[in-house]
Amino acid sequence: MQNLSTEQKATEYNKLLHQYQRLQEEVRLIKAQNIDVSDRDQMRINEIENRMKFVYNQTERLYR
């Protein structure tokens, strides 16, 4: 990602931001279904949050 133009970086950033927001919404929906999150749901939330961390790290790499 080092040789991207500013426009390409902006496009990639927007794509990653959208992906991050979709993942956030998934977590919110899981938590909204039940007050008490089951072990299965918590595992799913943890998986999604790991994907969110990966996406966040990808956005940081754009501007290194």
PyMOL Python script that loads the backbone (N, CA, C, O; Angstrom):
from pymol import cmd

cmd.read_pdbstr("""\
ATOM      1  N   MET A   1       0.821  -1.207   0.000  1.00  0.00           N
ATOM      2  CA  MET A   1       0.000   0.000   0.000  1.00  0.00           C
ATOM      3  C   MET A   1       0.858   1.262   0.000  1.00  0.00           C
ATOM      4  O   MET A   1       0.339   2.376   0.067  1.00  0.00           O
ATOM      5  N   GLN A   2       2.142   1.082  -0.074  1.00  0.00           N
ATOM      6  CA  GLN A   2       3.056   2.210   0.008  1.00  0.00           C
ATOM      7  C   GLN A   2       2.957   3.146  -1.194  1.00  0.00           C
ATOM      8  O   GLN A   2       3.098   4.358  -1.034  1.00  0.00           O
ATOM      9  N   ASN A   3       2.722   2.623  -2.375  1.00  0.00           N
ATOM     10  CA  ASN A   3       2.795   3.431  -3.588  1.00  0.00           C
ATOM     11  C   ASN A   3       1.440   3.940  -4.074  1.00  0.00           C
ATOM     12  O   ASN A   3       1.286   4.243  -5.257  1.00  0.00           O
ATOM     13  N   LEU A   4       0.482   4.035  -3.199  1.00  0.00           N
ATOM     14  CA  LEU A   4      -0.830   4.527  -3.594  1.00  0.00           C
ATOM     15  C   LEU A   4      -0.843   6.049  -3.622  1.00  0.00           C
ATOM     16  O   LEU A   4      -0.183   6.707  -2.818  1.00  0.00           O
ATOM     17  N   SER A   5      -1.601   6.591  -4.556  1.00  0.00           N
ATOM     18  CA  SER A   5      -1.773   8.047  -4.598  1.00  0.00           C
ATOM     19  C   SER A   5      -2.701   8.460  -3.451  1.00  0.00           C
ATOM     20  O   SER A   5      -3.335   7.620  -2.812  1.00  0.00           O
ATOM     21  N   THR A   6      -2.762   9.743  -3.211  1.00  0.00           N
ATOM     22  CA  THR A   6      -3.633  10.262  -2.158  1.00  0.00           C
ATOM     23  C   THR A   6      -5.087   9.876  -2.425  1.00  0.00           C
ATOM     24  O   THR A   6      -5.815   9.508  -1.503  1.00  0.00           O
ATOM     25  N   GLU A   7      -5.501   9.959  -3.676  1.00  0.00           N
ATOM     26  CA  GLU A   7      -6.878   9.578  -4.039  1.00  0.00           C
ATOM     27  C   GLU A   7      -7.128   8.098  -3.792  1.00  0.00           C
ATOM     28  O   GLU A   7      -8.180   7.713  -3.283  1.00  0.00           O
ATOM     29  N   GLN A   8      -6.162   7.277  -4.154  1.00  0.00           N
ATOM     30  CA  GLN A   8      -6.306   5.837  -3.942  1.00  0.00           C
ATOM     31  C   GLN A   8      -6.359   5.514  -2.453  1.00  0.00           C
ATOM     32  O   GLN A   8      -7.129   4.653  -2.027  1.00  0.00           O
ATOM     33  N   LYS A   9      -5.546   6.201  -1.669  1.00  0.00           N
ATOM     34  CA  LYS A   9      -5.574   6.010  -0.220  1.00  0.00           C
ATOM     35  C   LYS A   9      -6.926   6.411   0.350  1.00  0.00           C
ATOM     36  O   LYS A   9      -7.468   5.721   1.213  1.00  0.00           O
ATOM     37  N   ALA A  10      -7.469   7.515  -0.126  1.00  0.00           N
ATOM     38  CA  ALA A  10      -8.771   7.981   0.351  1.00  0.00           C
ATOM     39  C   ALA A  10      -9.865   6.977   0.003  1.00  0.00           C
ATOM     40  O   ALA A  10     -10.739   6.697   0.823  1.00  0.00           O
ATOM     41  N   THR A  11      -9.816   6.442  -1.201  1.00  0.00           N
ATOM     42  CA  THR A  11     -10.803   5.452  -1.626  1.00  0.00           C
ATOM     43  C   THR A  11     -10.698   4.199  -0.762  1.00  0.00           C
ATOM     44  O   THR A  11     -11.710   3.670  -0.303  1.00  0.00           O
ATOM     45  N   GLU A  12      -9.482   3.728  -0.543  1.00  0.00           N
ATOM     46  CA  GLU A  12      -9.253   2.544   0.282  1.00  0.00           C
ATOM     47  C   GLU A  12      -9.687   2.802   1.724  1.00  0.00           C
ATOM     48  O   GLU A  12     -10.289   1.938   2.361  1.00  0.00           O
ATOM     49  N   TYR A  13      -9.379   3.989   2.232  1.00  0.00           N
ATOM     50  CA  TYR A  13      -9.772   4.349   3.597  1.00  0.00           C
ATOM     51  C   TYR A  13     -11.291   4.316   3.734  1.00  0.00           C
ATOM     52  O   TYR A  13     -11.813   3.772   4.707  1.00  0.00           O
ATOM     53  N   ASN A  14     -11.995   4.887   2.778  1.00  0.00           N
ATOM     54  CA  ASN A  14     -13.462   4.891   2.832  1.00  0.00           C
ATOM     55  C   ASN A  14     -14.026   3.481   2.794  1.00  0.00           C
ATOM     56  O   ASN A  14     -14.991   3.171   3.492  1.00  0.00           O
ATOM     57  N   LYS A  15     -13.426   2.637   1.985  1.00  0.00           N
ATOM     58  CA  LYS A  15     -13.866   1.245   1.896  1.00  0.00           C
ATOM     59  C   LYS A  15     -13.657   0.527   3.236  1.00  0.00           C
ATOM     60  O   LYS A  15     -14.537  -0.193   3.708  1.00  0.00           O
ATOM     61  N   LEU A  16     -12.497   0.732   3.832  1.00  0.00           N
ATOM     62  CA  LEU A  16     -12.205   0.106   5.120  1.00  0.00           C
ATOM     63  C   LEU A  16     -13.094   0.662   6.230  1.00  0.00           C
ATOM     64  O   LEU A  16     -13.536  -0.082   7.106  1.00  0.00           O
ATOM     65  N   LEU A  17     -13.351   1.953   6.194  1.00  0.00           N
ATOM     66  CA  LEU A  17     -14.234   2.566   7.187  1.00  0.00           C
ATOM     67  C   LEU A  17     -15.640   1.980   7.090  1.00  0.00           C
ATOM     68  O   LEU A  17     -16.265   1.688   8.110  1.00  0.00           O
ATOM     69  N   HIS A  18     -16.127   1.812   5.890  1.00  0.00           N
ATOM     70  CA  HIS A  18     -17.446   1.215   5.689  1.00  0.00           C
ATOM     71  C   HIS A  18     -17.477  -0.219   6.224  1.00  0.00           C
ATOM     72  O   HIS A  18     -18.443  -0.627   6.870  1.00  0.00           O
ATOM     73  N   GLN A  19     -16.426  -0.968   5.953  1.00  0.00           N
ATOM     74  CA  GLN A  19     -16.332  -2.346   6.432  1.00  0.00           C
ATOM     75  C   GLN A  19     -16.324  -2.363   7.965  1.00  0.00           C
ATOM     76  O   GLN A  19     -17.006  -3.186   8.576  1.00  0.00           O
ATOM     77  N   TYR A  20     -15.571  -1.474   8.578  1.00  0.00           N
ATOM     78  CA  TYR A  20     -15.496  -1.378  10.035  1.00  0.00           C
ATOM     79  C   TYR A  20     -16.880  -1.068  10.624  1.00  0.00           C
ATOM     80  O   TYR A  20     -17.288  -1.659  11.623  1.00  0.00           O
ATOM     81  N   GLN A  21     -17.580  -0.146   9.997  1.00  0.00           N
ATOM     82  CA  GLN A  21     -18.910   0.238  10.489  1.00  0.00           C
ATOM     83  C   GLN A  21     -19.907  -0.907  10.374  1.00  0.00           C
ATOM     84  O   GLN A  21     -20.765  -1.072  11.240  1.00  0.00           O
ATOM     85  N   ARG A  22     -19.799  -1.699   9.308  1.00  0.00           N
ATOM     86  CA  ARG A  22     -20.672  -2.880   9.167  1.00  0.00           C
ATOM     87  C   ARG A  22     -20.409  -3.883  10.286  1.00  0.00           C
ATOM     88  O   ARG A  22     -21.339  -4.478  10.831  1.00  0.00           O
ATOM     89  N   LEU A  23     -19.148  -4.062  10.619  1.00  0.00           N
ATOM     90  CA  LEU A  23     -18.796  -4.974  11.705  1.00  0.00           C
ATOM     91  C   LEU A  23     -19.310  -4.455  13.045  1.00  0.00           C
ATOM     92  O   LEU A  23     -19.814  -5.225  13.863  1.00  0.00           O
ATOM     93  N   GLN A  24     -19.181  -3.155  13.265  1.00  0.00           N
ATOM     94  CA  GLN A  24     -19.719  -2.546  14.486  1.00  0.00           C
ATOM     95  C   GLN A  24     -21.221  -2.795  14.592  1.00  0.00           C
ATOM     96  O   GLN A  24     -21.736  -3.111  15.664  1.00  0.00           O
ATOM     97  N   GLU A  25     -21.904  -2.652  13.482  1.00  0.00           N
ATOM     98  CA  GLU A  25     -23.352  -2.859  13.460  1.00  0.00           C
ATOM     99  C   GLU A  25     -23.692  -4.315  13.778  1.00  0.00           C
ATOM    100  O   GLU A  25     -24.673  -4.582  14.472  1.00  0.00           O
ATOM    101  N   GLU A  26     -22.895  -5.251  13.278  1.00  0.00           N
ATOM    102  CA  GLU A  26     -23.116  -6.669  13.591  1.00  0.00           C
ATOM    103  C   GLU A  26     -23.041  -6.900  15.092  1.00  0.00           C
ATOM    104  O   GLU A  26     -23.898  -7.576  15.662  1.00  0.00           O
ATOM    105  N   VAL A  27     -22.025  -6.344  15.731  1.00  0.00           N
ATOM    106  CA  VAL A  27     -21.873  -6.485  17.180  1.00  0.00           C
ATOM    107  C   VAL A  27     -23.067  -5.862  17.890  1.00  0.00           C
ATOM    108  O   VAL A  27     -23.616  -6.446  18.824  1.00  0.00           O
ATOM    109  N   ARG A  28     -23.464  -4.681  17.447  1.00  0.00           N
ATOM    110  CA  ARG A  28     -24.600  -4.002  18.080  1.00  0.00           C
ATOM    111  C   ARG A  28     -25.868  -4.840  17.982  1.00  0.00           C
ATOM    112  O   ARG A  28     -26.630  -4.929  18.945  1.00  0.00           O
ATOM    113  N   LEU A  29     -26.099  -5.457  16.821  1.00  0.00           N
ATOM    114  CA  LEU A  29     -27.292  -6.278  16.636  1.00  0.00           C
ATOM    115  C   LEU A  29     -27.281  -7.517  17.519  1.00  0.00           C
ATOM    116  O   LEU A  29     -28.312  -7.901  18.072  1.00  0.00           O
ATOM    117  N   ILE A  30     -26.125  -8.134  17.647  1.00  0.00           N
ATOM    118  CA  ILE A  30     -26.020  -9.308  18.520  1.00  0.00           C
ATOM    119  C   ILE A  30     -26.345  -8.921  19.954  1.00  0.00           C
ATOM    120  O   ILE A  30     -27.097  -9.618  20.635  1.00  0.00           O
ATOM    121  N   LYS A  31     -25.781  -7.815  20.408  1.00  0.00           N
ATOM    122  CA  LYS A  31     -26.009  -7.365  21.777  1.00  0.00           C
ATOM    123  C   LYS A  31     -27.447  -6.900  21.996  1.00  0.00           C
ATOM    124  O   LYS A  31     -27.969  -7.008  23.106  1.00  0.00           O
ATOM    125  N   ALA A  32     -28.083  -6.387  20.957  1.00  0.00           N
ATOM    126  CA  ALA A  32     -29.449  -5.889  21.084  1.00  0.00           C
ATOM    127  C   ALA A  32     -30.469  -7.021  21.168  1.00  0.00           C
ATOM    128  O   ALA A  32     -31.568  -6.818  21.685  1.00  0.00           O
ATOM    129  N   GLN A  33     -30.128  -8.199  20.675  1.00  0.00           N
ATOM    130  CA  GLN A  33     -31.065  -9.310  20.683  1.00  0.00           C
ATOM    131  C   GLN A  33     -31.358  -9.814  22.087  1.00  0.00           C
ATOM    132  O   GLN A  33     -32.488 -10.204  22.381  1.00  0.00           O
ATOM    133  N   ASN A  34     -30.367  -9.811  22.944  1.00  0.00           N
ATOM    134  CA  ASN A  34     -30.538 -10.293  24.314  1.00  0.00           C
ATOM    135  C   ASN A  34     -29.766  -9.418  25.276  1.00  0.00           C
ATOM    136  O   ASN A  34     -28.675  -8.936  24.969  1.00  0.00           O
ATOM    137  N   ILE A  35     -30.349  -9.220  26.444  1.00  0.00           N
ATOM    138  CA  ILE A  35     -29.653  -8.462  27.481  1.00  0.00           C
ATOM    139  C   ILE A  35     -28.428  -9.261  27.927  1.00  0.00           C
ATOM    140  O   ILE A  35     -27.334  -8.713  28.065  1.00  0.00           O
ATOM    141  N   ASP A  36     -28.624 -10.557  28.149  1.00  0.00           N
ATOM    142  CA  ASP A  36     -27.521 -11.443  28.522  1.00  0.00           C
ATOM    143  C   ASP A  36     -27.004 -12.126  27.269  1.00  0.00           C
ATOM    144  O   ASP A  36     -27.730 -12.874  26.614  1.00  0.00           O
ATOM    145  N   VAL A  37     -25.758 -11.869  26.944  1.00  0.00           N
ATOM    146  CA  VAL A  37     -25.148 -12.443  25.751  1.00  0.00           C
ATOM    147  C   VAL A  37     -24.708 -13.869  26.076  1.00  0.00           C
ATOM    148  O   VAL A  37     -24.016 -14.098  27.067  1.00  0.00           O
ATOM    149  N   SER A  38     -25.103 -14.810  25.251  1.00  0.00           N
ATOM    150  CA  SER A  38     -24.717 -16.203  25.464  1.00  0.00           C
ATOM    151  C   SER A  38     -23.231 -16.397  25.152  1.00  0.00           C
ATOM    152  O   SER A  38     -22.595 -15.536  24.544  1.00  0.00           O
ATOM    153  N   ASP A  39     -22.694 -17.534  25.577  1.00  0.00           N
ATOM    154  CA  ASP A  39     -21.292 -17.842  25.281  1.00  0.00           C
ATOM    155  C   ASP A  39     -21.064 -17.887  23.774  1.00  0.00           C
ATOM    156  O   ASP A  39     -20.043 -17.415  23.275  1.00  0.00           O
ATOM    157  N   ARG A  40     -22.013 -18.452  23.069  1.00  0.00           N
ATOM    158  CA  ARG A  40     -21.919 -18.541  21.602  1.00  0.00           C
ATOM    159  C   ARG A  40     -21.890 -17.145  20.976  1.00  0.00           C
ATOM    160  O   ARG A  40     -21.080 -16.858  20.095  1.00  0.00           O
ATOM    161  N   ASP A  41     -22.793 -16.288  21.453  1.00  0.00           N
ATOM    162  CA  ASP A  41     -22.820 -14.914  20.948  1.00  0.00           C
ATOM    163  C   ASP A  41     -21.527 -14.182  21.283  1.00  0.00           C
ATOM    164  O   ASP A  41     -21.011 -13.421  20.465  1.00  0.00           O
ATOM    165  N   GLN A  42     -21.002 -14.410  22.486  1.00  0.00           N
ATOM    166  CA  GLN A  42     -19.757 -13.746  22.882  1.00  0.00           C
ATOM    167  C   GLN A  42     -18.602 -14.195  22.006  1.00  0.00           C
ATOM    168  O   GLN A  42     -17.736 -13.392  21.658  1.00  0.00           O
ATOM    169  N   MET A  43     -18.583 -15.464  21.650  1.00  0.00           N
ATOM    170  CA  MET A  43     -17.544 -15.954  20.741  1.00  0.00           C
ATOM    171  C   MET A  43     -17.649 -15.259  19.392  1.00  0.00           C
ATOM    172  O   MET A  43     -16.640 -14.876  18.799  1.00  0.00           O
ATOM    173  N   ARG A  44     -18.873 -15.101  18.914  1.00  0.00           N
ATOM    174  CA  ARG A  44     -19.113 -14.411  17.641  1.00  0.00           C
ATOM    175  C   ARG A  44     -18.667 -12.951  17.740  1.00  0.00           C
ATOM    176  O   ARG A  44     -18.025 -12.434  16.825  1.00  0.00           O
ATOM    177  N   ILE A  45     -19.001 -12.296  18.833  1.00  0.00           N
ATOM    178  CA  ILE A  45     -18.594 -10.906  19.050  1.00  0.00           C
ATOM    179  C   ILE A  45     -17.070 -10.799  19.048  1.00  0.00           C
ATOM    180  O   ILE A  45     -16.508  -9.888  18.440  1.00  0.00           O
ATOM    181  N   ASN A  46     -16.406 -11.733  19.730  1.00  0.00           N
ATOM    182  CA  ASN A  46     -14.938 -11.719  19.771  1.00  0.00           C
ATOM    183  C   ASN A  46     -14.348 -11.875  18.372  1.00  0.00           C
ATOM    184  O   ASN A  46     -13.375 -11.203  18.028  1.00  0.00           O
ATOM    185  N   GLU A  47     -14.928 -12.752  17.573  1.00  0.00           N
ATOM    186  CA  GLU A  47     -14.463 -12.933  16.189  1.00  0.00           C
ATOM    187  C   GLU A  47     -14.609 -11.635  15.394  1.00  0.00           C
ATOM    188  O   GLU A  47     -13.694 -11.221  14.683  1.00  0.00           O
ATOM    189  N   ILE A  48     -15.759 -11.013  15.527  1.00  0.00           N
ATOM    190  CA  ILE A  48     -16.027  -9.766  14.800  1.00  0.00           C
ATOM    191  C   ILE A  48     -15.071  -8.678  15.266  1.00  0.00           C
ATOM    192  O   ILE A  48     -14.533  -7.929  14.451  1.00  0.00           O
ATOM    193  N   GLU A  49     -14.858  -8.590  16.572  1.00  0.00           N
ATOM    194  CA  GLU A  49     -13.949  -7.562  17.096  1.00  0.00           C
ATOM    195  C   GLU A  49     -12.521  -7.790  16.612  1.00  0.00           C
ATOM    196  O   GLU A  49     -11.787  -6.828  16.383  1.00  0.00           O
ATOM    197  N   ASN A  50     -12.119  -9.040  16.455  1.00  0.00           N
ATOM    198  CA  ASN A  50     -10.795  -9.322  15.891  1.00  0.00           C
ATOM    199  C   ASN A  50     -10.714  -8.843  14.447  1.00  0.00           C
ATOM    200  O   ASN A  50      -9.692  -8.306  14.021  1.00  0.00           O
ATOM    201  N   ARG A  51     -11.796  -9.041  13.695  1.00  0.00           N
ATOM    202  CA  ARG A  51     -11.836  -8.538  12.315  1.00  0.00           C
ATOM    203  C   ARG A  51     -11.791  -7.016  12.301  1.00  0.00           C
ATOM    204  O   ARG A  51     -11.166  -6.413  11.428  1.00  0.00           O
ATOM    205  N   MET A  52     -12.459  -6.395  13.277  1.00  0.00           N
ATOM    206  CA  MET A  52     -12.445  -4.940  13.378  1.00  0.00           C
ATOM    207  C   MET A  52     -11.021  -4.434  13.630  1.00  0.00           C
ATOM    208  O   MET A  52     -10.606  -3.431  13.049  1.00  0.00           O
ATOM    209  N   LYS A  53     -10.278  -5.123  14.491  1.00  0.00           N
ATOM    210  CA  LYS A  53      -8.891  -4.739  14.762  1.00  0.00           C
ATOM    211  C   LYS A  53      -8.055  -4.849  13.490  1.00  0.00           C
ATOM    212  O   LYS A  53      -7.227  -3.984  13.204  1.00  0.00           O
ATOM    213  N   PHE A  54      -8.279  -5.915  12.733  1.00  0.00           N
ATOM    214  CA  PHE A  54      -7.549  -6.102  11.488  1.00  0.00           C
ATOM    215  C   PHE A  54      -7.838  -4.950  10.526  1.00  0.00           C
ATOM    216  O   PHE A  54      -6.916  -4.398   9.925  1.00  0.00           O
ATOM    217  N   VAL A  55      -9.106  -4.586  10.378  1.00  0.00           N
ATOM    218  CA  VAL A  55      -9.492  -3.494   9.479  1.00  0.00           C
ATOM    219  C   VAL A  55      -8.864  -2.191   9.960  1.00  0.00           C
ATOM    220  O   VAL A  55      -8.349  -1.414   9.155  1.00  0.00           O
ATOM    221  N   TYR A  56      -8.903  -1.952  11.252  1.00  0.00           N
ATOM    222  CA  TYR A  56      -8.299  -0.735  11.810  1.00  0.00           C
ATOM    223  C   TYR A  56      -6.811  -0.674  11.482  1.00  0.00           C
ATOM    224  O   TYR A  56      -6.298   0.370  11.077  1.00  0.00           O
ATOM    225  N   ASN A  57      -6.127  -1.791  11.659  1.00  0.00           N
ATOM    226  CA  ASN A  57      -4.697  -1.842  11.360  1.00  0.00           C
ATOM    227  C   ASN A  57      -4.430  -1.582   9.878  1.00  0.00           C
ATOM    228  O   ASN A  57      -3.425  -0.965   9.523  1.00  0.00           O
ATOM    229  N   GLN A  58      -5.323  -2.050   9.023  1.00  0.00           N
ATOM    230  CA  GLN A  58      -5.185  -1.799   7.588  1.00  0.00           C
ATOM    231  C   GLN A  58      -5.270  -0.303   7.299  1.00  0.00           C
ATOM    232  O   GLN A  58      -4.535   0.203   6.450  1.00  0.00           O
ATOM    233  N   THR A  59      -6.154   0.409   7.992  1.00  0.00           N
ATOM    234  CA  THR A  59      -6.267   1.855   7.762  1.00  0.00           C
ATOM    235  C   THR A  59      -4.993   2.575   8.218  1.00  0.00           C
ATOM    236  O   THR A  59      -4.555   3.534   7.584  1.00  0.00           O
ATOM    237  N   GLU A  60      -4.408   2.106   9.315  1.00  0.00           N
ATOM    238  CA  GLU A  60      -3.167   2.725   9.774  1.00  0.00           C
ATOM    239  C   GLU A  60      -2.040   2.537   8.771  1.00  0.00           C
ATOM    240  O   GLU A  60      -1.218   3.436   8.593  1.00  0.00           O
ATOM    241  N   ARG A  61      -1.987   1.406   8.126  1.00  0.00           N
ATOM    242  CA  ARG A  61      -0.936   1.122   7.148  1.00  0.00           C
ATOM    243  C   ARG A  61      -1.011   2.050   5.932  1.00  0.00           C
ATOM    244  O   ARG A  61      -0.004   2.282   5.264  1.00  0.00           O
ATOM    245  N   LEU A  62      -2.177   2.566   5.654  1.00  0.00           N
ATOM    246  CA  LEU A  62      -2.316   3.448   4.493  1.00  0.00           C
ATOM    247  C   LEU A  62      -1.442   4.686   4.605  1.00  0.00           C
ATOM    248  O   LEU A  62      -0.972   5.217   3.599  1.00  0.00           O
ATOM    249  N   TYR A  63      -1.225   5.143   5.827  1.00  0.00           N
ATOM    250  CA  TYR A  63      -0.546   6.418   6.017  1.00  0.00           C
ATOM    251  C   TYR A  63       0.801   6.296   6.708  1.00  0.00           C
ATOM    252  O   TYR A  63       1.289   7.254   7.308  1.00  0.00           O
ATOM    253  N   ARG A  64       1.402   5.112   6.622  1.00  0.00           N
ATOM    254  CA  ARG A  64       2.766   4.941   7.165  1.00  0.00           C
ATOM    255  C   ARG A  64       3.773   5.229   6.114  1.00  0.00           C
ATOM    256  O   ARG A  64       4.974   5.142   6.368  1.00  0.00           O
TER     257      ARG A  64
END
""", "prot")
cmd.dss("prot")
cmd.show_as("cartoon", "prot")
cmd.util.cbc("prot")
cmd.orient("prot")
